[in-house]
Amino acid sequence: MTNKKAARRYNTALYETAVDQKLTEAVVKDFVDMKKSIAGSRELADFLTTPIINLHKKAEVIKSMFSGKLNDLTLKFLELLCVQNRINIITDIIDDFLDLVNQKHGIVTAKIKTAIEISEKEKSAISEKLKEYTGKHITASYSVDPSIKGGFVAQIEDKIIDASILRQLEMLREKFAKGSFNN
């Protein structure tokens, strides 16, 4: 929880600066690329999180590694994180920044599970229904979970929308157990 609070403090300042300099999309792109780099390299993840390496050395290495590849604002922000000894929570900071940008643009992320792989048309229909439900634009990621039998389960922020066959069967079982057969 502390990491999320710290991440939000840094990201609020970064977001305001990025908006002022019209660099929000550039910073988002940089962070998405960095997140992929960290996820793809155990050595980079270890380097960023280890407390053994001197903070100024980390800043130098990051500057030499990402100079010319990242926007100057992003690079300066990473150097600041090194100097402030917060580079070890970089993945939390990246995730929070991307969430903050989405929040400011009225976009929510939905994690949607279906029983089988579904077509793009079906994915669009589900996303459209969720957009109507939330009143926000939906960025969806889909996965397959055969245990839900049919339908879908969507998680949006802290809400779960369970439109699965499994859930409907559970509700029917509960009604039978209570002896209530009416709606």
Secondary structure as UniProt FT lines:
FT   HELIX           2..20
FT   TURN            21..22
FT   HELIX           24..40
FT   HELIX           42..49
FT   HELIX           55..66
FT   TURN            68..69
FT   HELIX           72..83
FT   TURN            84..85
FT   HELIX           87..89
FT   HELIX           90..104
FT   TURN            105..106
FT   STRAND          107..114
FT   HELIX           120..134
FT   STRAND          137..144
FT   HELIX           146..148
FT   STRAND          151..156
FT   TURN            157..158
FT   STRAND          159..164
FT   HELIX           165..178
//
